[in-house]
Amino acid sequence: MIIWVIAGLLGLATGLRIGWALVNKQSLVSTAMILALGSLGVVAALNWQPLTLLIDTLLHWPNVSMGLSQVALIACAAGSCVMITTVSSIRSPATAKRIAIAQYGVAAAIAAASLVVFFAAGQQPEMAPEEYLRRNLGSQGVSLPWLLPLLYVLLALSLVVWAGLRHSNRTRRGRALFVFTVGIVLILLALAFFLLRAVGTSGLVGVGAAATLLGCAMLVVAAGSLLPSLEDWFGARGELRTIQPLLDELGRRHPDVGIGVRPRGPLVFRVAERMSLISDALFLEATAAAGVLHPVDPSGAAAGSGELDDHDDAALTAEDDQAAPDVSPVEQAHAIARWIHADEDFPGLSWLRQPTSYSDREWILEIARQYRRLTREAGADRRHAA
């Protein structure tokens, strides 16, 4: 049951990466992540004894699933290595692609050699994966098929750990990379024990304990892979609640803004689409309030152009709006929200411009946050008066 939970989580992470790759442009990083997570899920599934027995029976070779597990581990290491080296590389996309192809070529050669050595070692009686490892790792002569794949996987994953720890940070993606890297570290520890067994050093940890450690490592890797999607989903839900009151009000005033819009796809895309509707409606409100022929968006650019033209500059000067407001960004957003909420006088086009420390998305979100705060305070006042 635990094995299928691990395989299911890794399969879910792989499916999310595949879905992301289908929605967005396919990239080396997406392909490498799909390969790494999918291969690790295969390793987990191949350790389920009924599936192991089924594959061995279908292929007419006892314990052949263990040889396939070696190939899956090599594929996981190759995908992880390509992913981390591509993310951290400053080379051109063409050069990064050639390096990735070379890495996959080396991994394919090692996987082929590992299978040749595995089959050359001959057949053994059918046994459970853990029993197979206990009998073969550390036994004289029969541990040779494990040396080549283990050495490659340890080398590749060591590079992944070094690069992963180097590029981990406090951002959403950086935290996910750190958790993913911790899982890779645990995989390295488990495989290092298997390597010691393969060269004849038994150590103090049994095969069962190392296999358990490997299972825990897979769970951590799956958690690191799923963490960005979970944070994106919960973050998008929170942002949707924040912008909904402002979206409803502006949608009531400008119902034609959203004509033809069909929000679909991931939740973060739908939130971005609704923020775009808020931005368009704010342009219309500002245009009507300021009487400027060419509306100015919150980023300071004229609608339909990349920068303010001479006509807009003249209009702003006539309205005494050229200078940015000498207030904090929160106070600036609060003034815009109060203008929409209470139908106060328009504070000016310069107040609608986003501060330099805010992106377009962050600025719309801050205005929506202040508007939601005003609506909640107004609702509380009405309840108190009643």
N, C-alpha and C positions, 0 to 999 in steps of 0.2 A: 504493500500500500504506500509506504513512504517513498519507494522508488518511483511509483507512478505520480506522486505529488511533485517530486523533483522534476521528472520528465515533463509533466504537465505545465509547470511554471516556465521551464525552459522553452517548451513548445509555444506557450502564450507569448513569451518575449520574442521568439522568432517570428510568430505571426504578426505581431505589432510592427516589427521591423519590415516585414514583407509589405504590409499595408502602407506603411510610410513611404516605402520605395515606389509603390504603385501610384500613390497620390503625388509624390514629388519626383524630381528627376533622379534616375538611378545613379548611384555614385559608387566609387571604390569602397568608401567607408560602409555604406549600407550593405553592399554585397559581402564584405568581410564580416560584418556583424551577424548577418544571416547565417553565413557559413560557420562562424564560431559557436553561436548559440545553438543552431540546429545540430551540429556535430556533438556538442556536449550533451544535448538531449538524447541523441542516439546512444551515447555511452551509458547514460542512466538507464534507458530502456533495455539495452542489451544485458544489463545485470539483473533483469527480472527472469527468474529461472524458467517459467513456462515459455516465455518468448525465446530464451536461449535454446531450450530443447527443440522448439519448433523450427528455428533456423538451422540448427545442426541436422535435424532430420531431413529438411527440404534440400539442403546442400550436400547431404550424404558425407559429412565430415564431422566427427565428434569435436566439440569445443571450438568450432570454426567462428563462433560469435566472439570469442576472445581475440582472434586475429582481426576481426572486423572492428572490435573495440580499439585496437591499436591504431587502425587507420582513422577511426573517428577522432581519437585523441590528437593525431597528427594534423588532421584537418582543423580541429579546434585551435590548436597552437598556431597554425598557419594563418587562419582567419583573424585571430587576435593580434598577431604580429603585424599583418598588413593593415589592420584597422588603426593600431596605435602609431605605426610609422607614417601612415598617410596623414593622420590628424596632426602630428607634430612636425611634418615636413614643410619646408619653405620652398621646395622645388616646384617647378611648373607641373601642371596636371599631366602632361605627356610623359615627363620624366618619372613622376610618381606612379603612373600606370605601368611603365616598363619595369620599375623596381618591384611592383606588386606581382607582375607576371613572373619575374625571376624568382620571387619568394614562393609562389605557388608551384613553379617548376621544381624547385628543390624539395618542397614538401611532397609532391607527387612521386618524385624519384625515391625518396626515403620510404614512403608508404608502399610503393611497389617492391622495394628491396625487403621491407619488413614482412610482407606477405610471402615472398619467395622463401625467406628463411623460416617463416612459420610452417609452411607446408612441407619444406625440406626436413623439418624435425620429425615428421611422421605423425601418425595418429596415436591418440591416447584414449583410455576409457572415458566415456561420457561422465561428466561431473559438474557440480555447481560452480559458478564463477569464483566464489570465495575459496572453495576447495581447490580449484585449479591453480589459483595464485599461490595458495599455501604449499602445494606440492611442487610447483615448477620454479618459483622464485627461491633461489638459494640452493636448489639441487644441482649437482655437478653436471655440467654439459647441457642441460635442457633450458637454462635461463638465457642462453644466447639470443633467441628471438626477441627478447625484451630489451636488450641493451641499446640497439640502434634507435628504436622509436622513443625510448625514455630519454636518451641523451639529447635527441633533437627537441623533444617537447620541453625538457628542462631549459635548454638554451634559449628557445624561442620565447617561452613564458618569462624567463628572467629579463629579457629585453622588454617585454610588455610591462612587467612590474616596475622596472626602472623608469620607463617613459610615463607610465600611468601615475606614479607618485610625483613625478616632476611636473606634470600638467594638471594635477588635482588642485582645486581651489574652492572658494565658497559659493560660486555660482551654482545654478541648478544643474547644469551639465557637469561641472567640476565635482560636485558632491556625488553624482552618479558614477563618475569615473573612479572616484576614490573607493566607493563600495565595490565596484567591479574589480578594482585592483586588489582589494583585500581578499576577495574570493579567489583570484588568481594566485595570491600568496599561499593560501591554504591548499590549493591544488599542487603548488610546487612542493610544499612540505610533505604531502601524501606521496607524490611521485618520487621525491627524494628518498623516502623510506623504501619504496619498491625498488629503486635503483640500488640501494645498499643491499637489499635482499638478493638482487640479481647478481651482484658481484661477490656474494658469499658472506656478507656481514649481516647477521640476523638483527642486532640491535635489541632494544628493550620494548619496542612496540610491536604488537601482533598484527597480522594481516587484517583481521577484523577491525581493529582500531583504526588502521590506516584507511580501510574502505569507508568507515564511518566518517572519518575526517574528509575524505573525498566527497562524500554525499553532502556534508555540511558546506563544503566549498562550492558545490554546484548550486545550493540554495542561495548562498551569498551572491554568486555571479548572477543568478536569475533576478535577485532583488535589485542589484545594481543596474541591470538592464531595464527592469520595469519601473524603477524610481522616476525617471524623467516623465514617462507617460502618466504615472499616478499624480505627480506634482502638477503637470500640465492640466490634467482633468480637474483636480480640486481647485487649482488656481483659476481656471477658466470658469468654473461654477461660481466662485466668489466674485470674479469680475462681472459675470453676467448679472448677478444680484445687484452689484453696485451701479451698473449703467442702466438697468431696466427703468427706474423712475424717470430719468432724464430722457431716455429713448421714448417712453410712452408720451411724455409731454410734447416733445418735438415732433413725434409722429402724429399727434393730434393736430398740431399747428400746420404741419407740412405733410399731409398724407401721400402726396405724389412722389416724395423722395424715394420711398421704398418700392415703387412699382417695378415689377420685373425681377426683384430680388428673390432668390430661392436658396436660403442658407442651407447648405448640406455639408457633408464631410465631417472631419473632426471638430469637436466642440471649440477648440481654439480658433478655427477658421470662422465659425459662426460668430464668435465674439468679435473678431476683427472686422467682419462684415457689418455688424451692428455699430461698432465704433465708427466705421466709415459713414454710415447713415447719420449718426450724431454730428459728425464733422460737416457733412453737407448741409444739414439743417441749421447748424450754427452759422454757416456762411450766409444762408438766406436771411436769417434773423439779423445778422450784423449788417448785411447789405441794406435791408429795409430800415434799420435803425439809424445808420450813418449816412444813407443816401449816396453811397459810392457806387458808380456804375460797374466797376470791376471788383467783385468781392475779394476780401483778403482772408486767407485761411489761417488757422491757429499757428502754423509754422512761419507765417509772415510772407507767404508767396501769393500772388494773384491767382485766382482760379483759372485753370487751363494754361498756366505758364510756370516757368521755373523760378521767376523772381518778380519783384514789383517793377512795373514800368513807370514812365514819367507821369502818366495821368494819375496813377495811384499815389505817387509821391506828392503831387500837387494837392490831391484831395486830402491826404493825411495832414499836410501842412496847413491847409485851410481849416481843418477841424482841430488844429493844435494837438494832433495825435502822434506826432512823429517820435517823441521820446518815449522810452519804455517806462512803465509805472515804477515808482521807487518804493515797492513793497515786496514782501516775500512771495514766492510762487503760490503758497497756500492761500494767502490773502488775495492774491490776484485771481485764483480760481474761485474763491468764495465770492468775490465781487461779480464774476460772470454768472455763477450759479444763482446769486440773489437777484440779478437782472432777469433771468429766465423765470425764477420761482415767483417773485413778487411783482413782476412787471415794472421794475424800477427803471429809471433813466439809463440808457445805454452808456456804460463807463467810457467807451472809446475803443477804436480798433486796436490801439496798442495794447489794451488789456486782454484782447483775445489772442494776441500772439503768444506762442509758447515760450517760456523761459529757456535760456540757453542750456540749463542743466536737465531739461526734460526732453524726451523724445516725443514724437507726435502721439504715439499710443499712450505714453505716461501722462501727457497733458490732458487728453480727452478723459482718461480715467480719473485724474485729479478733479476735473470739473464735475464729473459724474458723482464722485465721492462727496464733494461739497454739496451738490444738489440733493443727494440722498439724505445727507445730514439735515438739511433744511426741511425736507418733507417729513422726516421723522420728528423733528422738533415741533413743526406745525401740527402734526397729528397728535402729539402728546399734549400740546396746549389746548387743542379742541376737546380732547378727552377730559382734561382737567377742568375746563370750563363747563362741560356737561355735568 
